[in-house]
Amino acid sequence: MNDISIVICGAAGQGIATVEELITGILKQTGYHCYSTSEFMSRIRGGTNSTLIRISSNRVNPAFVNRIDFLVPLRISALPHLKRRITSETTILGEEKNIDEKFCLNQEKVIKIPFSDIAKEVGGIIYTNIVAVGVFLAFLDVEEEILRTYLTKRFASKGKEVVQKNIEASKRGYSIGKDLVTSGKFKNPLQLDNSVLNDIVLSGAEAVAMGAIAGGCNFISSYPMSPSTGVLVFLSQHAEEFDIIVDQAEDEIAAINKGVAAWYAGGRAMITTSGGGFALMTEGVSLAAMHETPMVLHIGQRPGPATGLPTRTGQEDLQHVLNAGHGEFARVILTPGKPDDAFILTQKAFNLADKYQIPVFILTDQFLLDSHYSIQDLDTSKIKNVRYFVKTDQNYKRYRLTDSGISPRGIPGYGSGLVNVDSDEHDEDGHITEDVHETRPRMVEKRLYKKLELLKGEIIEPELIGNKNFKKLVIGWGSTYGVIKEAIETIKNDNLAFLYFKQVYPLNTEICELLKKAEKTIIIENNATSQFSKVLKLELDFDVDEKFLKYNGMPFSVEEVIAYLEKN
């Protein structure tokens, strides 16, 4: 085994996120690859939440697994909550009061540890989760000095007494863990990989936010809405460092209009929201399109309709984003499936929006945004930001008709020309017109057809994973990347390959040749209607053979994808 799956389950407010941060951070510094993802209920306290931490000798795919090797229940509801994932191979470590025996399938793998009693002896029940951290770090041969140093740095702002009590709690847990190792109840199957020491640990939301910074973002206006809020929070935390104006708007309508205004004034703006918030922004999208003002929009998907499941995941907003806004105009939709792609594609979105004067969407979801990844340093060597506005003169026409379809974009105060924009149909000067015979058709063609034609040269082609001589082709986009990739790698069938789409609109018609090469195609999506297969049909006239869909708010697991592909 080169992969261990640990699940910690308890209530909101019990410090599960702290455990996740500590374990992934310390193990990365020790030499292990880590990936973690959480599922949680929509409440500040209470409920039953769990965090999955995958620890490996090798780089871990950003993928959810049902398998639980070690389970720590922090409340009595944990085992019934996870009953479908508990097997006879699951080791359960916890307090007797939190272990419901009827869910324990192998009593030899039940280890009762009085976490809270030990925590009270140290200084209070608040240290219960730190005791548990110490147990696992002992299992994995983490040096106590690494643990002590990390805890000192992590809790330094809370004072010496808190630091010391955290260290004492971890030592008590560490001692228990070492005793379990000595007794033969646990043997570490993993090997260290020192190459991971230079990795960075970040969430998907942080990767999007860092991509925005790399893209020159200097203005963000948004109304907080899970799961997209992490992007707004990160940019606000680093606003002073990177000269970013952060505006927590009064509502989503105000947010997008402020973003459009910022671009008009020469800034590089982004909004971040979720499906319900974006529904309020669609008129602003049309405004940006008619203005031909660039706009970058990050949409973190979650299950709807309405409020739906606000803390769960889904891929339900593709059609919403594709058709948002009244009227017809060009747009780009980028769909990263892993943090390095989230970084690169978000940076690219700013250049695309600026160059073509269009709305560009980064479409993610809760699974990607709220997961944490240990990855190699983000590559910034090829990043180049280009500003496409021009210095105006007295003869400047904001909407001058050009052969390319791209009008020169000026900004107020830069040059001597008047930068006149209008939300009504307009002529080359930006003045309202109702010339339906010549001006209107030419403006529509400029905003739609000519820009879409130019965008063909900018399309990010899908990535083929697996044997090029495939017979069965799996299609996925966005955050299904990790789970499909791991399933393909596990099955090890030369006839099977995976086509990962990082951009879902517009599409290159030439990709149809690759799709038609397959004897059988299967699409995997987190929605009920296979929204991307509709795009493939509409844009490429391609019919997918089979659809594997999931829409309960949970991500696909590696096991269920493997089972489906082996059966079909």
N, C-alpha and C positions, 0 to 999 in steps of 0.2 A: 504494500500500500504506500502510495506517495501523496495521499490526499486525506486529510482528516476534516470531518464536518462537525462543528460544535454549534449547538443551539442553546441560547439563553432565553428563557420565557418568563415573563412576569407582567406586572402592571405598569402603565405609564406613571412615572414618578419614582420608580424603583432603581433608576440609574442604569438601565440596560444600555443606553447609548454611551454612557461613560465606560462600561465594560468593553463595548465594541471598540471604542477609541483606544483604550489602554492596551488591549490584547493585540490589535492590529499594529499599533505603533511600536510596541515593545518587540513583537516577533519580527517585524521588519528590521529593526536594529540588531536582532540576533542573527538573522540570515535565513528567514523563512518568507516565502511568498504568501500573501494573504489577499482575500477578497471577502467582503461582507455585504449583506443586504438585509433589510428589515421589513417586516410586515406589522402594521400597527393600526389600531382603531382610531377613530376620529374623536378623541377626547384628550383633555389635558392630563387628567389623572384617572386611574382605574382602567377598566378593560383588560384585555389580555393581548400582549404584544410579544413578538419574538424576533430575535436577531440570529441570522445564520452567519457563521464565520468559517470560511474554508481556508485551511492552512496546508501548504504543499511544499515539497522539495523543488518543484518546478513552477514556472509561471502558471497562474490559475486563470482559466477562462472566466469572464464575467457572467457566470451562469448559476441559476438556482438549482439545487438538488433536493430531492425529497429525503435522501438518506441522512440519518442522524446517528453519528458515532457516539457523541457525548451530549447529554441533555441536562441542563441545570434548571430545574423548576423553582422559581422564586415565589410562587403562590400555588394554592391548591388547584386552581383552574388550568394550570399549564398542561398537565398530562391529557385531560380530556380535549383541550384545544388542539393538541398535536397528535391525537390518537391514530390518525391515518398514516402518520410518518414514523411511529414507534415500531420497532421490530425486535426480535429476540437478540439482535446484535447491538442494540442501543444500550450504552452504559448510562445509567441515570445517577447523578450525584446531587444530593439535596437534603434538606431537613425533613425529618420524618413527617412533620405536619403537612408538608407540601407534596408528599408522594402517595398518590392514590393507587393502592396495590393492584386494583383490577386492570390497570393500564400497563402494568409491568409484566412483560412477556417472558422475562428471564430473571429470576430472583438473584441469580449469581452475579448479575450485572447491575444490581442496585446497591449503591454505596451511600449510606446515610451519614451526613456531615452536619454538625450543629452550627451552621454558618452564623446565624444571628446571635446565638449565645456567645460565640467567640467575639463577634463584633461588639457586643455589649461590654465584654470584659476589656476590650481595647478602648472604647470610648463612646459607643452608641451604635444603634442598629443601622445607621447610615453607612457603616463600613462593611456591611454584609457582602456587597458585591466585590469589594476589594479582597476579601478573604477568598472568594471564589476565583478571582483572577490569579491569586498566588498559587492555588492548587494546580491550575492548568499550566502555568508557566513552569512549575516544577516538573510536570509531566514532560514538557518539551525541552528540558535541560537548559532553560534560560539562566544565565548567570545572575546571581542575586544583586551584583553591583549594577548591572544594566537596569534591573527592576527598580532599585533604589534611586538611581540617577534620574530615571524617567519620571517617577512619582514626585521627586523633589522639584523637578522643573514644571511638571503639570500642575501641582497644587501650591506653587510658591506664592502666588498672589493671595492665598487664603491664610498665610501666616505659618510660622514654624510649628506650632502645636498641631495644626491640621496635617501638615506634611509628615510629622513624626507619627501620628496615629495611622495615617495611610500606610506608611512603611511598616509599622508594627502589625497592622492587619494583614498585609501581604506576606509578611514573614510567617505569621501563624498559619496562613493557608499554604504557603510554600512548604512548611515543615510537614503538613498533612500529606501534600502531594508526593513528597520524597518518600514518606513512609509507605505510601501505596505502590510506588515504583519498586521499592526494596522488597515488598511483600509479593511482588510478581503480578499484581493486579493490573498493571499497565506497563507496556514497553513502547518506547518511542520508535515508530517505524520510519521517521523522516530523516532526511539528510540536509545539512545546512548548505546554502548556496550564497557565498559571500558577494556575488554580483548584485544581490538585491539590496545591499547596504546603501547603494547610491540611488535607489529608487525613491520616488515620492509617493505619499499616500494622500489621495484626494477623492472627493465625491464627484459624481457626475455634474452636479450643480456648480461646483467649484471649477470644473473643467470648462463648462460653458462660459462662466464669468471670466475666467482667464483668457479664453478665446476672444471674448469681447474686448478685453484690455489690449490684447495683441492686435486686434483689428482697429485700434485707435478710438474706441468708444469713450466719449467724454460727457455723455448725458444719458441718464436712464430715468424714465418716469413710469412708475407702475403702482398698482394697487395690490397689496399682498394677497396671494392665493396659492394654496398648496397644489401641486408640489413645486411650483416655480419660484417660490419665495427665496429659496436658498441662493439663487442668482442675484437677486436684489440685495440680500444681506451681505454677500461676499463683496459686491461692488461698493456698498456703503462702508464696509470696514476698511476698504483700500482707496476710498474716494480722494482723500487728501494726498496720498502717495502718488496717485496717477492723474490728478487734476480732473476728476470726474464729478459732475454735478448730479447729485442723487435727489430725486423728487418722489416722495411717497404721495401719489396723487389722491385726490378725494374720491375718484372712481375711475373705472377703466376708460370711459369716454374721454375724460380729461387727459388721461395718461397718453393715449395714442395721439391726440391732437397736440399735446406738448412735444411729443417725439417728432411729429411732422414739422412743427414750428422750429425745432432745434436744427433739423436738417436744412430747412429753408434758410436759416441764419448762418449756415456753414459748419454746424457741428456734426458729430457722428453719434447718432442716437439709437437706442434700443429700448423696447419694452419687453417685459417678461410677464407671462400670465398663463392661465390654464383655459380649458375649453369654454367654461361658463363666462369667464372674464372676456375672452376673445369675442364671444357672441356680441358683447356690447361695443366692440371695437370695429365691427365690419364696415360701418359708415366711414370711419376714419381711414380704413384701408382703401376704400374707393376714392376718398379725398386725396390721399397720397398718389394714387394712380392717375387721377385727373390732373393733379398738379405736376405729375412726373417728378415728384420729390422722393428721393430714396427713403426706405424705411426697413429696419431690421426688427423682426418679431420672433421672440422665443416663446413657443407654446409647450408647456409641460402637460402632457395628456393624463387624464384620470377618467374613470368610468362615469358616464352620464346615463340618461339625461338629467337636466337640472343639477342639483348638488350631488346626486348619485352617491358614489363612494369616494369621498374627497381625499382619503389617504391611501387609496389602492391604485393599481396600475391598469393600463389599457392602451390600445392603439385605435381609438374610436374617432379621432378628429381629423383624419386625413381628408375625407371628403369635405368636411366643414371648412378646412383651410384651403383646399383646392378651389372651392366654389364661393368662398367668402367675398363679400363686396358686390354691390350691384354694378352692372355694366361688364364689359369685356376688356381685359388687359393682361399683359404678361406678368408672370411671377415665377419665383423659384422656390422649391421646397426641398430642404436638406434634412436628412434623417440619420444622424449619427447613432451608432450602436455600441460604442465604447468610448472611454474618456479621451483618448488621444484624438479620435475622430471628432468628438464634440469640440475639442479645442481648435483643431485645424479648420473644421467646417464653419464654426462661428466666426473665426477670423476672416475666412474667405467671404462670408456673407456680407461683410461691410464693404469690401471691394466690389462685389457683384452689384449690390444695391447702388453704390456710388456711380459705378461705370454706366449702368443701364437705366438708372433713375426709376427703379421698380421696387416693390416690396419683396423682401427675401425672408423666408420663414425657416427657422430651425425648429424642427418638430421632434421633441423628446417625450419621455413619460416618467412616471413616478419611479419605476424600477431603475431606470438609468440614473435619474437625478439623486435619489436617496441612497444608492449603493456607494461603497467605498472601495477603492482600488489601489493596489500597490503596482505602480507602473514605472517603466524607465522614464527618465527625464523627458519632458515635452520638447520636441524638436522645433526650435525657432529659427534655424539657419536659413530656411527658404521663405520666411515671412517677409513680405514687402507690402506696405500700404501705399496706395496711389490715390491722390486727391484729383478728382476729375472736374472740379469747377473751374471756370475761366474768369479772367479779368474783363469786365464789360466795357464797351465804348458807347458813344452817343447813338450809334446805329444798332445797338443790341436788340435782338428779338429773342425772348425766352423760349418760344416754341418754333423757332425757325425750322422749316422743313429741309431735311438733308437726305442725301442718298442713303446713308446708313440707317436713318430713323432715329438717331440720337441727336437731340437738340443741345446746343451749348448751355450748360447750367451755370448761371451767375448767382452770386449771393449779394445781398444788400450791402452797400458800402465798399465793395471791392471793385473799383472801376467807376466810370462815370455814367453807365447805363442804368435804366430803370428795370428792376427785376419784378415784373408784373405777373402774378399768378392768379388763376381764377378757377373756382370749382364748377362753373358753368362751362359748356363747350366754348372754345375760344379760338381766335386766329393766332397767327405767328407772334403777334405782339402781346398776346395774353388778354386781349379784349373779348368780351362776350360776343358770340356770333350765333346766328341761326341760319347760316348758309348751309343748307342740307344737301346741296347738289355737289359742291366741290370741297369745302373746308372740312365739314364733318366726316365724310368718308376718309379723307386723307389723314386726319388726326387719329381716327380709329385704327387705320392700317399702321400708322406710326407706333402707337401705343401697344398694339397687339402683334400683328404679323411680323413686322420688321424686327422688333425686339426679340420675338421668339426665334426668328431665323438666326439672329446674331448669337443668341444664347446656346445654339447648337454647338458652337465652338468652345463653350465653357462647361459642358456637361461633365460631371464627375461620374465616370463609368463604374458599373457595379464590379465587385471583386469576386472572382471565382475561387472557391476553396475546395480542394480535392482534385481528383483525377480529371484531366482535360478530356479524356475519352469516356466520359460518363454516359450512362444510359438513363439514369433517373436523376432528375435535377430538383433540388429543394430551393424554393424562393423565399427570401425573408428580407425585412427592412427594419431599421432601427434596432431596438434593444433585444430583439430575438437573435441577434448576431451570436452572442456567447453560447446560448444553449444549443443552437443548431450546429455551430462549429464543433462543440464538444461531442455532440451526438455523432456527427460525421466521423470525427477522429476515433471515437470509441468503437463504432461499428466496423471500421476498416474494410470497407467494400469498395473496390476500384470502380464499380459501376455507379457509384453514388457521389454526387458533388453538391455544393451549396453556392448559390448566387446571392451575394449580399449587396443590397441596394442602399447606398449612402445618399442618393438623390432620387426622389420619386417623381419629380416633375421639374422641367420637361424631361422627356426620355429620348435617347438616341434610337432612331428606328432600326439602326443596324444591329442592336442587341437582339432583335427578333430572330436573327439567324442562329444565335446561340441558344435561344429558348426552343426553337423548332428542332434543334439538333437532338433534344432529349426524346427518348421513347415515352417517358412519363414525367410530368411535372407536378410537384406538390408545393402549395403555398402554406406557410405557417404564419398566422396573425392573431393578435390579441383583440379581436373584435368579432361580432356576430355575423357580419355580412361580407367578409373578405374584401375590404375596401380597396386594397392595392390591386387585387385581381381585376376590379372594375376599371382601374386606371390602365392596366395592361391591355384590357379589351378596348377601351376608348382610344388610347393613344397608339397602340401597336396592332390592334385587331387580333390579339392573341388570347386564346382561351386556355386557362389553367385546368389541368385534368382533375386534380383533387385538392381539397381545402381542409386543413387541420386548424380549427378555430377554437379559441378559448376566451371567455368573456365573463368570468366570475370575479374579476378584480385581482386575480393572482397571476404571476408570471408562469410561463411554461417551465416545467422541470426537465432536467436532462433525461431522467428515466422515462417520462411519458413520451418525449420526442423519439427516443431510441425505440421504445415499444411500438410506436406508430409506424416508424420507418421500416422496422423489421417485418411488421405485419403487412404493410402496404407496398 
